[in-house]
Amino acid sequence: MSLQMTESAAAQIRKVVASKGGLGVRLGVKQVGCSGLSYTYEVASELAEGDVLVEAHGARLLVTGEAAPIVDGAVLDYVREGFKQLFTVSNPNVKSTCGCGESFTV
């Protein structure tokens, strides 16, 4: 599995880990919305069975086994848009998204 992490995403992961503890941030997917899937993020205290560890810029991202094939080839970024601050995933595997942008299909 290949996933890139920008310096901005890594900086946010380091910030979260510094304030909440843990090993890194876990990226997963869940069934939701009108298009089917949505990304999930949580502080990870340990490497779970099936997790894929991605390390870049001094940060650790743990990708669940279920999410790994879905995000293969993607780029994780952390952006600030006005008052919003959020992780974004530029994912070449996404075929369509819902109108509100909350969910996607692969």
Biopython code that builds the backbone (N, CA, C, O; Angstrom):
import numpy as np
from Bio.PDB.StructureBuilder import StructureBuilder

atoms = [
    (1, "MET", "N", (0.833, -1.173, 0.000)),
    (1, "MET", "CA", (0.000, 0.000, 0.000)),
    (1, "MET", "C", (0.884, 1.244, 0.000)),
    (1, "MET", "O", (1.861, 1.327, 0.744)),
    (2, "SER", "N", (0.532, 2.187, -0.828)),
    (2, "SER", "CA", (1.274, 3.436, -0.923)),
    (2, "SER", "C", (0.341, 4.590, -0.553)),
    (2, "SER", "O", (-0.696, 4.784, -1.187)),
    (3, "LEU", "N", (0.712, 5.346, 0.463)),
    (3, "LEU", "CA", (-0.041, 6.531, 0.862)),
    (3, "LEU", "C", (0.966, 7.593, 1.253)),
    (3, "LEU", "O", (1.883, 7.330, 2.031)),
    (4, "GLN", "N", (0.799, 8.798, 0.714)),
    (4, "GLN", "CA", (1.708, 9.893, 1.046)),
    (4, "GLN", "C", (1.048, 10.806, 2.064)),
    (4, "GLN", "O", (-0.175, 10.941, 2.098)),
    (5, "MET", "N", (1.860, 11.420, 2.879)),
    (5, "MET", "CA", (1.388, 12.351, 3.902)),
    (5, "MET", "C", (2.136, 13.666, 3.715)),
    (5, "MET", "O", (3.366, 13.685, 3.660)),
    (6, "THR", "N", (1.394, 14.760, 3.619)),
    (6, "THR", "CA", (2.049, 16.059, 3.476)),
    (6, "THR", "C", (2.650, 16.485, 4.817)),
    (6, "THR", "O", (2.309, 15.938, 5.865)),
    (7, "GLU", "N", (3.543, 17.461, 4.765)),
    (7, "GLU", "CA", (4.128, 18.013, 5.991)),
    (7, "GLU", "C", (3.036, 18.609, 6.881)),
    (7, "GLU", "O", (3.114, 18.510, 8.106)),
    (8, "SER", "N", (2.027, 19.221, 6.277)),
    (8, "SER", "CA", (0.926, 19.811, 7.036)),
    (8, "SER", "C", (0.137, 18.732, 7.794)),
    (8, "SER", "O", (-0.204, 18.919, 8.962)),
    (9, "ALA", "N", (-0.148, 17.614, 7.136)),
    (9, "ALA", "CA", (-0.851, 16.508, 7.790)),
    (9, "ALA", "C", (-0.005, 15.926, 8.912)),
    (9, "ALA", "O", (-0.510, 15.639, 9.997)),
    (10, "ALA", "N", (1.277, 15.755, 8.646)),
    (10, "ALA", "CA", (2.178, 15.213, 9.663)),
    (10, "ALA", "C", (2.259, 16.137, 10.872)),
    (10, "ALA", "O", (2.268, 15.670, 12.011)),
    (11, "ALA", "N", (2.318, 17.443, 10.631)),
    (11, "ALA", "CA", (2.378, 18.402, 11.736)),
    (11, "ALA", "C", (1.128, 18.308, 12.602)),
    (11, "ALA", "O", (1.218, 18.387, 13.827)),
    (12, "GLN", "N", (-0.036, 18.141, 11.978)),
    (12, "GLN", "CA", (-1.276, 18.022, 12.751)),
    (12, "GLN", "C", (-1.302, 16.713, 13.533)),
    (12, "GLN", "O", (-1.745, 16.692, 14.682)),
    (13, "ILE", "N", (-0.841, 15.636, 12.936)),
    (13, "ILE", "CA", (-0.783, 14.355, 13.644)),
    (13, "ILE", "C", (0.151, 14.471, 14.846)),
    (13, "ILE", "O", (-0.184, 14.009, 15.937)),
    (14, "ARG", "N", (1.316, 15.084, 14.655)),
    (14, "ARG", "CA", (2.242, 15.271, 15.777)),
    (14, "ARG", "C", (1.591, 16.105, 16.881)),
    (14, "ARG", "O", (1.766, 15.813, 18.064)),
    (15, "LYS", "N", (0.853, 17.126, 16.504)),
    (15, "LYS", "CA", (0.161, 17.987, 17.472)),
    (15, "LYS", "C", (-0.890, 17.199, 18.256)),
    (15, "LYS", "O", (-0.981, 17.335, 19.476)),
    (16, "VAL", "N", (-1.674, 16.384, 17.570)),
    (16, "VAL", "CA", (-2.699, 15.571, 18.230)),
    (16, "VAL", "C", (-2.058, 14.587, 19.196)),
    (16, "VAL", "O", (-2.508, 14.443, 20.333)),
    (17, "VAL", "N", (-1.009, 13.912, 18.743)),
    (17, "VAL", "CA", (-0.330, 12.925, 19.589)),
    (17, "VAL", "C", (0.301, 13.601, 20.804)),
    (17, "VAL", "O", (0.279, 13.046, 21.903)),
    (18, "ALA", "N", (0.862, 14.789, 20.613)),
    (18, "ALA", "CA", (1.472, 15.504, 21.737)),
    (18, "ALA", "C", (0.429, 15.893, 22.780)),
    (18, "ALA", "O", (0.722, 15.875, 23.975)),
    (19, "SER", "N", (-0.777, 16.242, 22.353)),
    (19, "SER", "CA", (-1.793, 16.683, 23.305)),
    (19, "SER", "C", (-2.603, 15.534, 23.898)),
    (19, "SER", "O", (-3.050, 15.626, 25.041)),
    (20, "LYS", "N", (-2.800, 14.446, 23.134)),
    (20, "LYS", "CA", (-3.661, 13.356, 23.606)),
    (20, "LYS", "C", (-2.915, 12.067, 23.893)),
    (20, "LYS", "O", (-3.491, 11.121, 24.429)),
    (21, "GLY", "N", (-1.643, 12.023, 23.542)),
    (21, "GLY", "CA", (-0.875, 10.796, 23.726)),
    (21, "GLY", "C", (-1.141, 9.836, 22.583)),
    (21, "GLY", "O", (-1.807, 10.182, 21.608)),
    (22, "GLY", "N", (-0.625, 8.649, 22.709)),
    (22, "GLY", "CA", (-0.845, 7.630, 21.689)),
    (22, "GLY", "C", (0.344, 7.441, 20.775)),
    (22, "GLY", "O", (1.378, 8.096, 20.906)),
    (23, "LEU", "N", (0.162, 6.528, 19.851)),
    (23, "LEU", "CA", (1.201, 6.158, 18.893)),
    (23, "LEU", "C", (1.108, 7.001, 17.627)),
    (23, "LEU", "O", (2.126, 7.321, 17.014)),
    (24, "GLY", "N", (-0.110, 7.360, 17.237)),
    (24, "GLY", "CA", (-0.340, 8.119, 16.014)),
    (24, "GLY", "C", (-1.825, 8.299, 15.811)),
    (24, "GLY", "O", (-2.609, 8.185, 16.753)),
    (25, "VAL", "N", (-2.210, 8.581, 14.578)),
    (25, "VAL", "CA", (-3.620, 8.720, 14.214)),
    (25, "VAL", "C", (-3.975, 7.561, 13.297)),
    (25, "VAL", "O", (-3.218, 7.222, 12.387)),
    (26, "ARG", "N", (-5.140, 6.951, 13.546)),
    (26, "ARG", "CA", (-5.612, 5.834, 12.724)),
    (26, "ARG", "C", (-6.625, 6.357, 11.707)),
    (26, "ARG", "O", (-7.589, 7.036, 12.062)),
    (27, "LEU", "N", (-6.391, 6.030, 10.447)),
    (27, "LEU", "CA", (-7.293, 6.354, 9.354)),
    (27, "LEU", "C", (-8.071, 5.098, 8.989)),
    (27, "LEU", "O", (-7.488, 4.043, 8.741)),
    (28, "GLY", "N", (-9.385, 5.224, 8.960)),
    (28, "GLY", "CA", (-10.232, 4.105, 8.585)),
    (28, "GLY", "C", (-11.332, 4.578, 7.656)),
    (28, "GLY", "O", (-11.360, 5.740, 7.251)),
    (29, "VAL", "N", (-12.240, 3.668, 7.319)),
    (29, "VAL", "CA", (-13.424, 4.004, 6.531)),
    (29, "VAL", "C", (-14.625, 3.368, 7.202)),
    (29, "VAL", "O", (-14.503, 2.353, 7.888)),
    (30, "LYS", "N", (-15.794, 3.977, 6.997)),
    (30, "LYS", "CA", (-17.030, 3.392, 7.499)),
    (30, "LYS", "C", (-18.132, 3.624, 6.485)),
    (30, "LYS", "O", (-18.047, 4.531, 5.656)),
    (31, "GLN", "N", (-19.160, 2.804, 6.555)),
    (31, "GLN", "CA", (-20.322, 2.929, 5.684)),
    (31, "GLN", "C", (-21.204, 4.059, 6.191)),
    (31, "GLN", "O", (-21.673, 4.015, 7.328)),
    (32, "VAL", "N", (-21.436, 5.073, 5.358)),
    (32, "VAL", "CA", (-22.303, 6.198, 5.717)),
    (32, "VAL", "C", (-22.814, 6.883, 4.467)),
    (32, "VAL", "O", (-22.383, 6.582, 3.354)),
    (33, "GLY", "N", (-23.729, 7.799, 4.664)),
    (33, "GLY", "CA", (-24.132, 8.741, 3.632)),
    (33, "GLY", "C", (-24.748, 8.133, 2.399)),
    (33, "GLY", "O", (-25.024, 6.936, 2.326)),
    (34, "CYS", "N", (-24.953, 9.001, 1.435)),
    (34, "CYS", "CA", (-25.642, 8.580, 0.219)),
    (34, "CYS", "C", (-24.710, 7.901, -0.780)),
    (34, "CYS", "O", (-25.183, 7.208, -1.681)),
    (35, "SER", "N", (-23.412, 8.082, -0.644)),
    (35, "SER", "CA", (-22.492, 7.451, -1.596)),
    (35, "SER", "C", (-21.803, 6.216, -1.046)),
    (35, "SER", "O", (-21.206, 5.464, -1.817)),
    (36, "GLY", "N", (-21.862, 5.980, 0.254)),
    (36, "GLY", "CA", (-21.369, 4.714, 0.757)),
    (36, "GLY", "C", (-20.271, 4.723, 1.791)),
    (36, "GLY", "O", (-20.413, 4.053, 2.814)),
    (37, "LEU", "N", (-19.174, 5.449, 1.584)),
    (37, "LEU", "CA", (-18.044, 5.396, 2.507)),
    (37, "LEU", "C", (-17.655, 6.798, 2.967)),
    (37, "LEU", "O", (-17.871, 7.789, 2.270)),
    (38, "SER", "N", (-17.074, 6.845, 4.166)),
    (38, "SER", "CA", (-16.532, 8.079, 4.710)),
    (38, "SER", "C", (-15.261, 7.734, 5.468)),
    (38, "SER", "O", (-15.126, 6.628, 5.989)),
    (39, "TYR", "N", (-14.329, 8.679, 5.529)),
    (39, "TYR", "CA", (-13.091, 8.461, 6.272)),
    (39, "TYR", "C", (-13.329, 8.683, 7.760)),
    (39, "TYR", "O", (-14.144, 9.517, 8.153)),
    (40, "THR", "N", (-12.612, 7.930, 8.576)),
    (40, "THR", "CA", (-12.653, 8.119, 10.028)),
    (40, "THR", "C", (-11.230, 8.351, 10.519)),
    (40, "THR", "O", (-10.265, 7.864, 9.930)),
    (41, "TYR", "N", (-11.120, 9.102, 11.604)),
    (41, "TYR", "CA", (-9.824, 9.395, 12.214)),
    (41, "TYR", "C", (-9.970, 9.233, 13.717)),
    (41, "TYR", "O", (-10.961, 9.672, 14.300)),
    (42, "GLU", "N", (-8.981, 8.601, 14.346)),
    (42, "GLU", "CA", (-8.970, 8.477, 15.797)),
    (42, "GLU", "C", (-7.531, 8.384, 16.271)),
    (42, "GLU", "O", (-6.642, 7.972, 15.525)),
    (43, "VAL", "N", (-7.314, 8.771, 17.518)),
    (43, "VAL", "CA", (-5.993, 8.607, 18.113)),
    (43, "VAL", "C", (-5.786, 7.121, 18.353)),
    (43, "VAL", "O", (-6.657, 6.447, 18.904)),
    (44, "ALA", "N", (-4.640, 6.616, 17.942)),
    (44, "ALA", "CA", (-4.329, 5.199, 18.093)),
    (44, "ALA", "C", (-3.284, 5.024, 19.189)),
    (44, "ALA", "O", (-2.214, 5.634, 19.154)),
    (45, "SER", "N", (-3.615, 4.183, 20.155)),
    (45, "SER", "CA", (-2.662, 3.940, 21.235)),
    (45, "SER", "C", (-1.725, 2.777, 20.926)),
    (45, "SER", "O", (-0.670, 2.641, 21.546)),
    (46, "GLU", "N", (-2.114, 1.939, 19.964)),
    (46, "GLU", "CA", (-1.273, 0.810, 19.589)),
    (46, "GLU", "C", (-1.585, 0.370, 18.168)),
    (46, "GLU", "O", (-2.633, 0.711, 17.619)),
    (47, "LEU", "N", (-0.691, -0.373, 17.589)),
    (47, "LEU", "CA", (-0.875, -0.936, 16.263)),
    (47, "LEU", "C", (-1.836, -2.115, 16.384)),
    (47, "LEU", "O", (-1.538, -3.084, 17.083)),
    (48, "ALA", "N", (-2.979, -2.046, 15.715)),
    (48, "ALA", "CA", (-3.968, -3.118, 15.763)),
    (48, "ALA", "C", (-3.685, -4.129, 14.652)),
    (48, "ALA", "O", (-2.994, -3.826, 13.680)),
    (49, "GLU", "N", (-4.225, -5.320, 14.814)),
    (49, "GLU", "CA", (-4.054, -6.350, 13.794)),
    (49, "GLU", "C", (-4.614, -5.840, 12.469)),
    (49, "GLU", "O", (-5.742, -5.352, 12.407)),
    (50, "GLY", "N", (-3.829, -5.955, 11.431)),
    (50, "GLY", "CA", (-4.250, -5.524, 10.110)),
    (50, "GLY", "C", (-3.858, -4.099, 9.759)),
    (50, "GLY", "O", (-3.908, -3.718, 8.590)),
    (51, "ASP", "N", (-3.464, -3.295, 10.758)),
    (51, "ASP", "CA", (-3.062, -1.919, 10.485)),
    (51, "ASP", "C", (-1.800, -1.872, 9.632)),
    (51, "ASP", "O", (-0.911, -2.715, 9.756)),
    (52, "VAL", "N", (-1.743, -0.865, 8.764)),
    (52, "VAL", "CA", (-0.549, -0.587, 7.981)),
    (52, "VAL", "C", (0.027, 0.724, 8.520)),
    (52, "VAL", "O", (-0.676, 1.732, 8.594)),
    (53, "LEU", "N", (1.287, 0.707, 8.888)),
    (53, "LEU", "CA", (1.938, 1.891, 9.457)),
    (53, "LEU", "C", (2.592, 2.712, 8.356)),
    (53, "LEU", "O", (3.392, 2.202, 7.571)),
    (54, "VAL", "N", (2.234, 4.002, 8.314)),
    (54, "VAL", "CA", (2.846, 4.947, 7.376)),
    (54, "VAL", "C", (3.553, 6.000, 8.220)),
    (54, "VAL", "O", (2.922, 6.651, 9.054)),
    (55, "GLU", "N", (4.843, 6.171, 8.015)),
    (55, "GLU", "CA", (5.607, 7.169, 8.761)),
    (55, "GLU", "C", (6.194, 8.177, 7.782)),
    (55, "GLU", "O", (6.803, 7.812, 6.777)),
    (56, "ALA", "N", (5.996, 9.455, 8.100)),
    (56, "ALA", "CA", (6.557, 10.519, 7.268)),
    (56, "ALA", "C", (6.648, 11.791, 8.086)),
    (56, "ALA", "O", (5.773, 12.068, 8.906)),
    (57, "HIS", "N", (7.690, 12.560, 7.875)),
    (57, "HIS", "CA", (7.864, 13.858, 8.524)),
    (57, "HIS", "C", (7.737, 13.763, 10.055)),
    (57, "HIS", "O", (7.252, 14.696, 10.696)),
    (58, "GLY", "N", (8.169, 12.651, 10.630)),
    (58, "GLY", "CA", (8.144, 12.495, 12.078)),
    (58, "GLY", "C", (6.779, 12.160, 12.653)),
    (58, "GLY", "O", (6.575, 12.290, 13.860)),
    (59, "ALA", "N", (5.839, 11.732, 11.817)),
    (59, "ALA", "CA", (4.487, 11.391, 12.292)),
    (59, "ALA", "C", (4.128, 9.975, 11.871)),
    (59, "ALA", "O", (4.648, 9.449, 10.886)),
    (60, "ARG", "N", (3.228, 9.371, 12.639)),
    (60, "ARG", "CA", (2.768, 8.011, 12.341)),
    (60, "ARG", "C", (1.271, 8.021, 12.024)),
    (60, "ARG", "O", (0.454, 8.531, 12.791)),
    (61, "LEU", "N", (0.945, 7.445, 10.876)),
    (61, "LEU", "CA", (-0.436, 7.241, 10.464)),
    (61, "LEU", "C", (-0.656, 5.747, 10.388)),
    (61, "LEU", "O", (0.083, 5.046, 9.698)),
    (62, "LEU", "N", (-1.658, 5.252, 11.085)),
    (62, "LEU", "CA", (-1.995, 3.838, 11.050)),
    (62, "LEU", "C", (-3.247, 3.703, 10.195)),
    (62, "LEU", "O", (-4.274, 4.306, 10.506)),
    (63, "VAL", "N", (-3.177, 2.928, 9.134)),
    (63, "VAL", "CA", (-4.292, 2.747, 8.212)),
    (63, "VAL", "C", (-4.887, 1.374, 8.482)),
    (63, "VAL", "O", (-4.170, 0.373, 8.475)),
    (64, "THR", "N", (-6.188, 1.319, 8.717)),
    (64, "THR", "CA", (-6.817, 0.031, 8.997)),
    (64, "THR", "C", (-6.698, -0.879, 7.787)),
    (64, "THR", "O", (-6.593, -0.415, 6.652)),
    (65, "GLY", "N", (-6.715, -2.181, 8.042)),
    (65, "GLY", "CA", (-6.643, -3.155, 6.958)),
    (65, "GLY", "C", (-7.774, -2.983, 5.960)),
    (65, "GLY", "O", (-7.585, -3.196, 4.763)),
    (66, "GLU", "N", (-8.946, -2.602, 6.443)),
    (66, "GLU", "CA", (-10.095, -2.383, 5.559)),
    (66, "GLU", "C", (-9.871, -1.162, 4.666)),
    (66, "GLU", "O", (-10.244, -1.173, 3.493)),
    (67, "ALA", "N", (-9.261, -0.113, 5.220)),
    (67, "ALA", "CA", (-9.063, 1.129, 4.469)),
    (67, "ALA", "C", (-7.864, 1.066, 3.528)),
    (67, "ALA", "O", (-7.829, 1.792, 2.535)),
    (68, "ALA", "N", (-6.882, 0.216, 3.820)),
    (68, "ALA", "CA", (-5.635, 0.199, 3.053)),
    (68, "ALA", "C", (-5.847, 0.092, 1.540)),
    (68, "ALA", "O", (-5.279, 0.902, 0.807)),
    (69, "PRO", "N", (-6.631, -0.859, 1.037)),
    (69, "PRO", "CA", (-6.785, -0.916, -0.426)),
    (69, "PRO", "C", (-7.583, 0.270, -0.985)),
    (69, "PRO", "O", (-7.429, 0.631, -2.151)),
    (70, "ILE", "N", (-8.423, 0.861, -0.160)),
    (70, "ILE", "CA", (-9.246, 1.994, -0.605)),
    (70, "ILE", "C", (-8.402, 3.254, -0.756)),
    (70, "ILE", "O", (-8.643, 4.050, -1.664)),
    (71, "VAL", "N", (-7.407, 3.451, 0.128)),
    (71, "VAL", "CA", (-6.584, 4.668, 0.090)),
    (71, "VAL", "C", (-5.235, 4.455, -0.589)),
    (71, "VAL", "O", (-4.385, 5.345, -0.568)),
    (72, "ASP", "N", (-5.034, 3.298, -1.185)),
    (72, "ASP", "CA", (-3.773, 3.027, -1.874)),
    (72, "ASP", "C", (-3.555, 4.067, -2.973)),
    (72, "ASP", "O", (-4.403, 4.234, -3.850)),
    (73, "GLY", "N", (-2.428, 4.761, -2.925)),
    (73, "GLY", "CA", (-2.100, 5.781, -3.905)),
    (73, "GLY", "C", (-2.593, 7.177, -3.538)),
    (73, "GLY", "O", (-2.409, 8.118, -4.311)),
    (74, "ALA", "N", (-3.215, 7.325, -2.377)),
    (74, "ALA", "CA", (-3.796, 8.606, -1.961)),
    (74, "ALA", "C", (-2.757, 9.504, -1.276)),
    (74, "ALA", "O", (-1.656, 9.070, -0.937)),
    (75, "VAL", "N", (-3.147, 10.768, -1.086)),
    (75, "VAL", "CA", (-2.324, 11.741, -0.374)),
    (75, "VAL", "C", (-3.170, 12.324, 0.756)),
    (75, "VAL", "O", (-4.252, 12.859, 0.516)),
    (76, "LEU", "N", (-2.670, 12.217, 1.989)),
    (76, "LEU", "CA", (-3.342, 12.808, 3.145)),
    (76, "LEU", "C", (-2.769, 14.197, 3.370)),
    (76, "LEU", "O", (-1.552, 14.376, 3.430)),
    (77, "ASP", "N", (-3.657, 15.180, 3.494)),
    (77, "ASP", "CA", (-3.244, 16.553, 3.737)),
    (77, "ASP", "C", (-4.077, 17.107, 4.890)),
    (77, "ASP", "O", (-5.100, 16.530, 5.259)),
    (78, "TYR", "N", (-3.636, 18.218, 5.451)),
    (78, "TYR", "CA", (-4.393, 18.937, 6.475)),
    (78, "TYR", "C", (-4.486, 20.367, 6.000)),
    (78, "TYR", "O", (-3.472, 21.036, 5.804)),
    (79, "VAL", "N", (-5.722, 20.838, 5.815)),
    (79, "VAL", "CA", (-5.924, 22.161, 5.223)),
    (79, "VAL", "C", (-6.720, 23.055, 6.150)),
    (79, "VAL", "O", (-7.501, 22.597, 6.984)),
    (80, "ARG", "N", (-6.495, 24.345, 5.976)),
    (80, "ARG", "CA", (-7.258, 25.371, 6.678)),
    (80, "ARG", "C", (-7.999, 26.173, 5.627)),
    (80, "ARG", "O", (-7.388, 26.793, 4.758)),
    (81, "GLU", "N", (-9.331, 26.156, 5.713)),
    (81, "GLU", "CA", (-10.180, 26.905, 4.781)),
    (81, "GLU", "C", (-11.054, 27.828, 5.618)),
    (81, "GLU", "O", (-12.082, 27.398, 6.142)),
    (82, "GLY", "N", (-10.664, 29.076, 5.747)),
    (82, "GLY", "CA", (-11.401, 29.991, 6.617)),
    (82, "GLY", "C", (-11.318, 29.503, 8.051)),
    (82, "GLY", "O", (-10.227, 29.347, 8.599)),
    (83, "PHE", "N", (-12.476, 29.262, 8.659)),
    (83, "PHE", "CA", (-12.510, 28.775, 10.026)),
    (83, "PHE", "C", (-12.433, 27.249, 10.112)),
    (83, "PHE", "O", (-12.268, 26.697, 11.200)),
    (84, "LYS", "N", (-12.551, 26.567, 8.969)),
    (84, "LYS", "CA", (-12.500, 25.107, 8.962)),
    (84, "LYS", "C", (-11.056, 24.624, 8.887)),
    (84, "LYS", "O", (-10.238, 25.168, 8.146)),
    (85, "GLN", "N", (-10.767, 23.598, 9.664)),
    (85, "GLN", "CA", (-9.482, 22.921, 9.612)),
    (85, "GLN", "C", (-9.781, 21.437, 9.567)),
    (85, "GLN", "O", (-10.489, 20.930, 10.437)),
    (86, "LEU", "N", (-9.260, 20.723, 8.571)),
    (86, "LEU", "CA", (-9.595, 19.321, 8.445)),
    (86, "LEU", "C", (-8.571, 18.555, 7.627)),
    (86, "LEU", "O", (-7.832, 19.121, 6.821)),
    (87, "PHE", "N", (-8.550, 17.238, 7.863)),
    (87, "PHE", "CA", (-7.769, 16.343, 7.026)),
    (87, "PHE", "C", (-8.525, 16.165, 5.714)),
    (87, "PHE", "O", (-9.752, 16.068, 5.701)),
    (88, "THR", "N", (-7.783, 16.123, 4.614)),
    (88, "THR", "CA", (-8.368, 15.804, 3.317)),
    (88, "THR", "C", (-7.584, 14.649, 2.714)),
    (88, "THR", "O", (-6.388, 14.494, 2.963)),
    (89, "VAL", "N", (-8.271, 13.848, 1.922)),
    (89, "VAL", "CA", (-7.637, 12.728, 1.249)),
    (89, "VAL", "C", (-7.852, 12.898, -0.246)),
    (89, "VAL", "O", (-8.986, 12.856, -0.725)),
    (90, "SER", "N", (-6.769, 13.088, -0.978)),
    (90, "SER", "CA", (-6.830, 13.101, -2.443)),
    (90, "SER", "C", (-6.630, 11.659, -2.877)),
    (90, "SER", "O", (-5.518, 11.132, -2.855)),
    (91, "ASN", "N", (-7.734, 11.034, -3.273)),
    (91, "ASN", "CA", (-7.739, 9.595, -3.486)),
    (91, "ASN", "C", (-8.067, 9.266, -4.943)),
    (91, "ASN", "O", (-9.182, 9.523, -5.397)),
    (92, "PRO", "N", (-7.109, 8.700, -5.678)),
    (92, "PRO", "CA", (-7.357, 8.369, -7.086)),
    (92, "PRO", "C", (-8.351, 7.218, -7.270)),
    (92, "PRO", "O", (-8.803, 6.970, -8.388)),
    (93, "ASN", "N", (-8.692, 6.520, -6.201)),
    (93, "ASN", "CA", (-9.606, 5.389, -6.286)),
    (93, "ASN", "C", (-11.072, 5.793, -6.188)),
    (93, "ASN", "O", (-11.952, 4.977, -6.460)),
    (94, "VAL", "N", (-11.348, 7.031, -5.807)),
    (94, "VAL", "CA", (-12.731, 7.494, -5.651)),
    (94, "VAL", "C", (-13.370, 7.659, -7.022)),
    (94, "VAL", "O", (-12.838, 8.351, -7.890)),
    (95, "LYS", "N", (-14.516, 7.016, -7.204)),
    (95, "LYS", "CA", (-15.242, 7.085, -8.481)),
    (95, "LYS", "C", (-16.292, 8.187, -8.466)),
    (95, "LYS", "O", (-16.537, 8.824, -9.491)),
    (96, "SER", "N", (-16.923, 8.420, -7.295)),
    (96, "SER", "CA", (-17.925, 9.480, -7.193)),
    (96, "SER", "C", (-18.078, 9.887, -5.736)),
    (96, "SER", "O", (-17.760, 9.130, -4.819)),
    (97, "THR", "N", (-18.577, 11.109, -5.549)),
    (97, "THR", "CA", (-18.861, 11.617, -4.211)),
    (97, "THR", "C", (-20.298, 12.101, -4.174)),
    (97, "THR", "O", (-20.899, 12.385, -5.210)),
    (98, "CYS", "N", (-20.841, 12.192, -2.971)),
    (98, "CYS", "CA", (-22.196, 12.708, -2.839)),
    (98, "CYS", "C", (-22.168, 14.227, -2.982)),
    (98, "CYS", "O", (-21.097, 14.834, -2.945)),
    (99, "GLY", "N", (-23.312, 14.829, -3.142)),
    (99, "GLY", "CA", (-23.405, 16.266, -3.344)),
    (99, "GLY", "C", (-22.851, 17.082, -2.186)),
    (99, "GLY", "O", (-22.312, 18.169, -2.394)),
    (100, "CYS", "N", (-22.980, 16.566, -0.966)),
    (100, "CYS", "CA", (-22.492, 17.314, 0.201)),
    (100, "CYS", "C", (-21.007, 17.065, 0.460)),
    (100, "CYS", "O", (-20.404, 17.750, 1.286)),
    (101, "GLY", "N", (-20.412, 16.095, -0.234)),
    (101, "GLY", "CA", (-18.991, 15.834, -0.082)),
    (101, "GLY", "C", (-18.621, 15.004, 1.128)),
    (101, "GLY", "O", (-17.437, 14.862, 1.433)),
    (102, "GLU", "N", (-19.598, 14.454, 1.824)),
    (102, "GLU", "CA", (-19.345, 13.678, 3.036)),
    (102, "GLU", "C", (-19.016, 12.224, 2.781)),
    (102, "GLU", "O", (-18.372, 11.584, 3.611)),
    (103, "SER", "N", (-19.446, 11.688, 1.645)),
    (103, "SER", "CA", (-19.210, 10.270, 1.392)),
    (103, "SER", "C", (-18.798, 10.060, -0.062)),
    (103, "SER", "O", (-18.941, 10.946, -0.904)),
    (104, "PHE", "N", (-18.279, 8.852, -0.332)),
    (104, "PHE", "CA", (-17.733, 8.545, -1.664)),
    (104, "PHE", "C", (-17.884, 7.071, -1.965)),
    (104, "PHE", "O", (-18.168, 6.265, -1.079)),
    (105, "THR", "N", (-17.689, 6.726, -3.243)),
    (105, "THR", "CA", (-17.646, 5.320, -3.661)),
    (105, "THR", "C", (-16.314, 5.078, -4.365)),
    (105, "THR", "O", (-15.709, 5.991, -4.926)),
    (106, "VAL", "N", (-15.879, 3.823, -4.319)),
    (106, "VAL", "CA", (-14.646, 3.439, -5.026)),
    (106, "VAL", "C", (-14.971, 2.388, -6.065)),
    (106, "VAL", "O", (-14.078, 1.925, -6.774)),
]
sb = StructureBuilder()
sb.init_structure("model")
sb.init_model(0)
sb.init_chain("A")
sb.init_seg("    ")
for serial, (resi, resn, name, xyz) in enumerate(atoms, 1):
    if name == "N":
        sb.init_residue(resn, " ", resi, " ")
    sb.init_atom(name, np.array(xyz, "f"), 0.0, 1.0, " ", f" {name:<3s}", serial, name[0])
structure = sb.get_structure()
